[in-house]
Amino acid sequence: DYIENIDNQKGVKAVLFTQFQEPCSRCVKAVTVLKSIHSPAIPIFQFSAPANAYPLKKLGINTVPTLVILKNAKPISSLSGFDVERMDRFYKEAIHNNY
């Protein structure tokens, strides 16, 4: 549940927003990249939701996949689309900037 795991929690988290019904190929690749991170320094959540769902509207997400870094439930950076190198670099920079 998004509200329980993200909105009501303190600290830094990464949330990957993906397509709700049929997984898009970019979403599947993004999930694969993030799952390949062993012992992540910040928790990584995946959230699949319809386009008009609460967190997507709240965060202004218009496309999937989108990886959002949140600190105390507030977005501090985001990356839309999929590119292996960009996603890996984005995650590592988020860790470096927040720890």
ZIDABEL-V49353 format. One record per residue. N is the residue number from 1. RES is the residue in one small letter. PHI is phi in radians with two decimals (999 if undefined). NEAR is the number of other C-alpha atoms within 8 Angstrom. D_FIRST is the distance of its C-alpha to the first C-alpha in Angstrom with 2 decimals. Layout:
n->N res->RES phi->PHI near->NEAR d_first->D_FIRST
n->N res->RES phi->PHI near->NEAR d_first->D_FIRST
This chain:
n->1 res->d phi->999 near->4 d_first->0.00
n->2 res->y phi->-1.04 near->8 d_first->3.80
n->3 res->i phi->-1.10 near->7 d_first->5.69
n->4 res->e phi->-1.18 near->8 d_first->5.47
n->5 res->n phi->-1.47 near->8 d_first->6.07
n->6 res->i phi->-2.03 near->9 d_first->8.16
n->7 res->d phi->-1.11 near->9 d_first->9.61
n->8 res->n phi->-1.74 near->8 d_first->10.52
n->9 res->q phi->-2.04 near->9 d_first->11.88
n->10 res->k phi->-1.59 near->7 d_first->15.46
n->11 res->g phi->1.75 near->8 d_first->17.08
n->12 res->v phi->-1.76 near->12 d_first->17.13
n->13 res->k phi->-2.47 near->12 d_first->14.46
n->14 res->a phi->-1.94 near->13 d_first->14.77
n->15 res->v phi->-2.22 near->12 d_first->12.26
n->16 res->l phi->-1.71 near->13 d_first->13.73
n->17 res->f phi->-1.63 near->13 d_first->13.06
n->18 res->t phi->-2.21 near->14 d_first->14.59
n->19 res->q phi->-1.17 near->13 d_first->16.01
n->20 res->f phi->-1.34 near->9 d_first->14.15
n->21 res->q phi->-1.54 near->5 d_first->16.91
n->22 res->e phi->-1.72 near->5 d_first->19.59
n->23 res->p phi->-1.17 near->9 d_first->19.04
n->24 res->c phi->-1.40 near->8 d_first->21.60
n->25 res->s phi->-1.09 near->6 d_first->23.96
n->26 res->r phi->-1.16 near->9 d_first->23.12
n->27 res->c phi->-1.15 near->13 d_first->19.39
n->28 res->v phi->-1.07 near->9 d_first->20.45
n->29 res->k phi->-1.13 near->9 d_first->22.86
n->30 res->a phi->-1.11 near->12 d_first->20.46
n->31 res->v phi->-1.06 near->10 d_first->18.09
n->32 res->t phi->-1.04 near->8 d_first->21.33
n->33 res->v phi->-1.07 near->10 d_first->22.54
n->34 res->l phi->-1.21 near->9 d_first->19.50
n->35 res->k phi->-1.23 near->7 d_first->19.41
n->36 res->s phi->-1.35 near->6 d_first->23.10
n->37 res->i phi->-1.41 near->7 d_first->22.57
n->38 res->h phi->-1.46 near->5 d_first->23.40
n->39 res->s phi->0.86 near->4 d_first->22.24
n->40 res->p phi->-1.06 near->7 d_first->20.51
n->41 res->a phi->-1.25 near->5 d_first->21.52
n->42 res->i phi->-2.18 near->8 d_first->18.22
n->43 res->p phi->-1.06 near->8 d_first->14.82
n->44 res->i phi->-2.05 near->10 d_first->13.83
n->45 res->f phi->-1.98 near->8 d_first->10.40
n->46 res->q phi->-2.01 near->9 d_first->10.47
n->47 res->f phi->-2.32 near->9 d_first->8.64
n->48 res->s phi->-1.78 near->8 d_first->10.59
n->49 res->a phi->-2.63 near->11 d_first->11.00
n->50 res->p phi->-1.15 near->8 d_first->14.17
n->51 res->a phi->-0.98 near->8 d_first->16.45
n->52 res->n phi->-1.69 near->7 d_first->16.13
n->53 res->a phi->-1.19 near->8 d_first->12.37
n->54 res->y phi->-0.83 near->6 d_first->11.59
n->55 res->p phi->-1.17 near->7 d_first->10.88
n->56 res->l phi->-1.14 near->12 d_first->13.73
n->57 res->k phi->-1.14 near->10 d_first->16.09
n->58 res->k phi->-1.05 near->7 d_first->15.44
n->59 res->l phi->-1.60 near->7 d_first->16.20
n->60 res->g phi->1.22 near->6 d_first->18.98
n->61 res->i phi->-1.46 near->9 d_first->17.96
n->62 res->n phi->-1.98 near->6 d_first->20.48
n->63 res->t phi->-2.50 near->7 d_first->20.60
n->64 res->v phi->-2.19 near->11 d_first->18.77
n->65 res->p phi->-1.31 near->14 d_first->18.49
n->66 res->t phi->-2.34 near->13 d_first->17.86
n->67 res->l phi->-1.79 near->11 d_first->17.19
n->68 res->v phi->-2.06 near->13 d_first->16.38
n->69 res->i phi->-1.74 near->13 d_first->17.24
n->70 res->l phi->-2.04 near->14 d_first->15.81
n->71 res->k phi->-2.18 near->11 d_first->17.64
n->72 res->n phi->0.92 near->9 d_first->16.38
n->73 res->a phi->1.23 near->12 d_first->13.75
n->74 res->k phi->-1.97 near->6 d_first->16.76
n->75 res->p phi->-1.16 near->10 d_first->17.67
n->76 res->i phi->-1.99 near->8 d_first->20.85
n->77 res->s phi->-2.91 near->8 d_first->21.46
n->78 res->s phi->-2.62 near->9 d_first->20.39
n->79 res->l phi->-2.39 near->9 d_first->21.95
n->80 res->s phi->-1.77 near->9 d_first->21.95
n->81 res->g phi->1.54 near->9 d_first->23.45
n->82 res->f phi->-2.41 near->11 d_first->24.31
n->83 res->d phi->-2.69 near->6 d_first->27.19
n->84 res->v phi->-0.92 near->8 d_first->27.18
n->85 res->e phi->-1.15 near->6 d_first->29.27
n->86 res->r phi->-1.11 near->8 d_first->27.60
n->87 res->m phi->-1.15 near->11 d_first->24.06
n->88 res->d phi->-1.09 near->10 d_first->25.39
n->89 res->r phi->-1.11 near->8 d_first->27.46
n->90 res->f phi->-1.05 near->9 d_first->24.72
n->91 res->y phi->-1.09 near->9 d_first->22.44
n->92 res->k phi->-1.11 near->8 d_first->25.53
n->93 res->e phi->-1.14 near->8 d_first->26.62
n->94 res->a phi->-1.10 near->10 d_first->23.31
n->95 res->i phi->-1.12 near->10 d_first->23.82
n->96 res->h phi->-1.04 near->7 d_first->27.47
n->97 res->n phi->-1.31 near->6 d_first->26.96
n->98 res->n phi->-2.05 near->6 d_first->24.47
n->99 res->y phi->-2.38 near->4 d_first->25.97
